[in-house]
């Protein structure tokens, strides 16, 4: 049996280091065993999924040095590799489950479901569908369908007993069926949920080992049940430990930069970042150097070396490793190439020059004007941020609102950024120029510079997020109560909060 693994990112945001971490483990395991590694795009969330996000994910993984044997961009015998292009396939398997009596149509409204969940929480019960529509007779189901009532398709789940999930790294995990919800498999718009699409795709693409984050352990019984209903052999499961912040909390962009594009913008070399993720995935045995190529990672990979405790994403260790790559792993010509690719690509320099040309009298003025484009975190002080007309509360609110709104911005461009900052000024009831000044300081290090929106667009979402987070931390990051209160200050922010 040929080993086949996959990574299946959702193109709903910027590429995450956690995606690269999971992809690297799947790649190394497959190649260590002479197998194949696939990339599949799970874009069933049609509202949030974008082709721009997909392109950024593929580009980031390739920048790190990873490749795949099958995928949406390289093709293969098991395509299509985008779930949005496989709707008819999923519909046929939903019909099969309905015909075999393993699924049912649910006509419950969102309001009824919410009332049910509130009552269950009040009673201290697990949040689980109560089975109302499961009891409808066939003629009642037909009557509701004929009347045009919207419905979803749910899977039937046992109410008694225990599901045993056999994890290849953690051993047998027991989960009571009564805690498992009757999962929606097909939404009212005819699109599948993650759980159905995931199982069907893994089977049809002949995946032998599913290696995914440990947050999916609680969903494993649903997948076990679907494999059983279809009569398919289940792939081996390995639930990987989540990356952690230094305080052992789940790695989050609220506490630590998580975007691959951030580390690229900061000037980390792709080999160093991949090497660092490899150390988190498979600890180095005694006598081996921590600095290793992808080929060496594949050769040394062992399932038993995957740590069960969440590995800490230690940026100090990454800095040390990146320094070694710059000094030891790159010759002069390679270093020049890395510098050029990082900051001086023709497209980037042309854009920066366009912004700078109207604002200088001597070419030597470029250094002071444009230094922030070639920096990571800026040495901004509280006094600089307070130099305008906003008090500390307004400053804290402005930076917090900006982080939430800019994260939710679908297209990262000048028009979108401008709209966000102007909306924040309106929300706070302040003059826009008074709100813009501290953003100039936080983003460029100076109250005056090249046009702010253009600068933010060139820097990119990840680096802008980190600079705003740094400014917010200087002034005092919002408490949970303040976050809840401030997110309700405007309709767009309420939408961000709901996500």
Secondary structure, 3 states (H helix, E strand, C coil): CCCEEEECCCCCCCCEHHHHHHHHHHHHHHHHCCCEEEECECCCCCCCCCHHHHHHHHHHHHHHCCCCCEECCCECCCCCCEHHHCHHHHHHHHHHHHHCCCEEEECCCHHHHHHHHHHHHHCCCCCCCCCCHHHCCHHHHHHHHHCCCCCEEEECCCCCCEEEEEECCCEEEEEEHHHCCCCEEECCCCCECHHHHHHHHHHHCCCCEEEEEHHHHHHHHHHHHHHHHHCCCCCEEEEECCCECCCCCECCCCCCCCEHHHHHHCCCCHHHHHHHHHHHHCCCCCCCCCCCCHHHHHHHCCHHHCCCCCCECCHHHHHHHHHHHHHHCCCHHHHHHHHHHHHCCHHHHHHHHHHHHHHCCCHHHHHHHHHHHHCCCCCCCHHHHCCCCCCHHHHHHHHHHHHHHHHHCCCCCHHHHHHHHHHHHHHHCCCHHHHHHHHHHHHHCCCCCCCHHHHHHHHCHHHHHHHHHHHHHHHCCCCHHHHHHHHCCCHHHHHHHHC
